[in-house]
Amino acid sequence: MTPPVDQSGVLGWWALHRRELPWRNTRDPWAVLVAEVMAQQTQVDRVVPRWHAFLERWPTPTALATTPLAEVLRAWQGLGYPRRAANLHRSAQAVVADPKLGGELPSTLDGLLALPGIGPYTARAVLAFAHEADVGIVDTNSGRILARVGGARLGARQAQAEADRWVPEGEGWAWNQAMLDLGALLCRPGAPSCEPCPLAAECRWALDGWPEPDPAAKSAGVSVRQASYKGSMREARGRVLDVLADGPTQRDDLAARAAALLAPEPVSFPTTNDLRVVEALEQLVAEGLVSTTGDAVHLSGDPVRASTI
């Protein structure tokens, strides 16, 4: 049966140019899951030290499940998107509470997808990288390759079907790692490096002379450029969490301190009704990351002293 693409060429290229990432040295599903969750929309070089530190503190789902969420959120500070930490915590609690799992992550696609915050990419990444399953994974890097080689924007089902079809039998682990590196190093957004690419000879977009629009634009799995962090609601949420990382505080004090952190210039008397802070706090409470007890605001799981209320 003829392979859908030059599989040996891709694997040969990868053998020479692979990125050395610490989570590639383990087949522990928990360690793989932590790496995948951390690396979502976060640069790999920032993830590496945090991944080591996280697993040293919480080497198993059981260890994380028995820790208050507030401590997990503190450990996550600086990685962004704290909902990821909360979902990881909830997933750990779910597998510990399920007597059939006994504190271990599920080893099936449906089982993984049933956990909080785990979507199609993350579930298949655990299967491919921890269990070496022959499943294709579609993220922003592999998604670009799939669309460009085919010369057309792909829907989610099309992209997943192609990704699965491209996996060489028995090579699920290596193939998916190779696709991620190929997208990260050569088939990048904007101007790809086509000359050294092992798929250049069969890439429809390259063979057609790179016509606009780029088929990867808005194709399944391919992320879009984010709006600036400065001045965004993401920043406001982050500043609220920065303040609460120091411990429970009164609502007015939180509002003033978070507003001061958001101010473009240092201010002596920050406002206590910055609408960004108000909205950010409402969102964080609704998501279960932050709680209120009386007039005190605190990270969920943090004890509150009577003097703070």
N, C-alpha and C positions, 0 to 999 in steps of 0.2 A: 504494500500500500504506500503510495507516494505521500511523504509528509506535507502538511499544508504550507510550511515555510522551511527555510534552511535551519533545521534544529541543530545539526552538528556544528554549523558555522557559529550559531549563537553561543552554544556551550563551549566551543573552542575559544571564542573571543573572551568569554567570561573567565575561563581558566587563567587567562593572562592579565585580566584587568579588574578582577573582582575587588570590591571594597571589603576591608576587614572590619567587621562589626561584631561586637562580643556576643550578641544573641544568636549569631550563626554557629556558635560553638556548643549550643545546647539543644536538646530535644524535649526539654521540660515544658509542657503546655502552659503552665502558669508563667514561667519566665518569658516565653514567646508572647503570650497575651499582654503582659505588662509592657513589653517593648513595642508591640503594635499600637497599643492605646496611647502610649507616650509619644510615639512618632507621628501621630496624626496631626498634621499642620504645625509641626515643630521640627526645627532643623536637627539633623542626626547628631551633630557634634555637641549640641546642648543636651541631647537625650542620654548619651553614653554614661556620663558620671552619675546622672540622676537614676538611671536604670540600676546601676550597681548599688547605689545607696538604698534604693527602694527595696530591692530583693534581699539585701543584707538585713534590713529591718523586718521585712515581711516576706519570708522565703516561700510561704505557702498561702493558699486561700484562707486556711484556718487562722493563720497568724493575723491576716488583715481583717477578717470578719470580726474578731474579738477586740478590735481597736476602735475607739470612738471616731466617728467621721471627722470631727474637728481636727484630730491629729493627722489624719490622712490629707485633709485640705492644706494644713500647714506644710506638710512635706511636699506637697504638689506646687506650692507657691513658686512662680517664675516659669512654669511650664505652660501656663495659659489653659483656657477652656476647662475650668474646674469641674464641670459636669462629667468629664471623662473620669476624674478621680472618684466622684460619687458613684458613677455607674460601676466602676471596677470594685468599689467597696460593696455595692449591692449585689454584684455578681458573686463575690466571695461569700457573702452571707447566704445567697441562694444555694450554692453548691454544698455549703456546710449544713444547711437545714434539710437538704434532700437526702434521706437515708439511702436512696439508690446510688447516689454519687459518692457519698462518704467523704466529702471534702475535696474531691477531685473534679476537674473540669470535664464536661461531657466530651466524648470523642466522636460525636456525630454532628452533621451540619445542623439538623433540626434542634438538637440539644443545645448547641452553642448559640444559635439564633434566638433561642428562648431566653437567654440571659440579658439583663438590662444593658442597653447601649451597644450591644454587639450586633453589627450589621453584616451584610453579605461579604464584604471584603475581609473584615476582621475574622469572621468565622472560618472562611476558607484559608486565611493566612495561618491560623492555628492548625488546621488540618494538614496544610502543605508543609509547614516549617517544623511542627512538632511531631506529626505522625507520618510525614513524607507521603501524603496521599497525592494521587494524580488528579488534582483539581487545579483549574486555572484561577488566578486572582486578578481582579481588576481594580487598580488604584490609579492615581493621576499619572504615574510613570508608564505602567503597562497599558493603560487606556490610550495614551497618546500613540503608542506603537501600533496598537490594534487598528485605530482609526486611520493612521497615516498609511500603513501598509495596504489596507483595504481601499484607501482613497475615498472614504465616505464616513460621515458622522454615524455613530452607532447608538442605538437605544440600549437600555440596560440588558435586556434579554439577548440581543444580538451580540453585545460585547462579551457577556458571560459565555455564550455558546462558542464564540471564536476562541476565547481564552482557554476553555476546556479542550477544544479541538487541537490547539497548538501544543499541548503538553506531551512530550515523548513518554511512552510507556515506561514506568519505573523510574522516571526522572523528575517527579513533581517538585521535590525540594530544590534541586539545582536549577531547574528550568525557571521557576518563579523568582528565585534569587537573581538569575541572569537577566530576566526581563526587567526587574526593578532597577538593576544597575545600568542596563542599556538605556532605559529611559532617563535615569538620573545623570548619566555621564555623556551620552551622545544625542539621544532623541529628545532634546530639551525643548521647553517652550520657546517661541520666537525663532531663533536661528539654530537648527539642529546641525550636528557634525555628521554629515552623510558619508563622506569619503571613507572613514574607517568602519562604518556600520556594516555588520555582517548581513543585514537585511536590505541594504541599499539596492541591490540588483532586482529585488522583487517588491520594492515599496512603490505603490502606485502614485502616491503624492510626489515623491522624488522623481520618478520616471516621467511624470507629466510636467515637470519643471516648477514644482511648488506653487501651484495656482492658489489664489485667494478665493474663498476663505480656507484657512487651515482646517482640514477635516477633523482635527482633534478638538477644535473649539466647540465647546458645549457637547462633546461626545461623552458617553457614559463613563463615569469614574474620574474624568479629567477636571481638576479643580480650577476655579477661576481666580483671578487676582483679587486679593482681599482689599477692602478699603483701608485707609490709613488707621493705625491703632490710635494715634493721638487724636483726642477729641471724640472717639467712638464710644458706644455703649460698652464695648469690651473693656475699654480703659476704665470707665466709671465702675463697672463691676469689679475689676481688679483692684481699684483703689479702696473700695469698701472692704474687700477681703483682706487687703494689706493692713487696714486699721484693726479689723477683728482678729487678725493673726496674733495681735498682742494680748488678746483676751476680751471678755465681755465689756461692754461700755454702754453708757447712756445714749439714747437715740440722738439727742442734740449734739453731744460730743462727737459721735460718729459722723453726723452730717457735716460738722464744721471741719473735722480733720480730713475727711475724704475730699471735701470741696477744696481745701487748701492744697491737697496733693494734685488735684485736677487743674488748679489755677495756672495760667501760662507764666505768671510771674509771682514770686513770693508775696503773700498778703498778710497784713497784721491782724485783720479782723475778717476772716472768711465768713461767707454767708452760711446760715444753717438750713437754707431751703433751696439749695441747688437742685433743680429739677432732675438733672442726670443722676444725682445720688439717690433721690427719692425713687426714681424708676428702677435704678439698679438694685436697690434694696428690695423693692417689691418683687422683682424677678427672682432674686436669690432666695427669698423666703418661699415663693411659689414652687421653686425647684427643690426645696428641702435642704439647701446648702446652709442657710442661715435661719435662725429661730429668734423669736422674741419672747421674753418672760417679763411681764409687767412693762416697764419702760426700758428694760435692758435689751440689748441686741447682742447676739453671740453666734459663733459658728455652731452648727448643729452638733450636739454631743458634748459641748463644753458645759461644765458645771457652772452655775451662777450663784455667787455669794449673795446673801440677803442684802448686804450693803450696796450692791450694784443695782438691785431692782428699784 
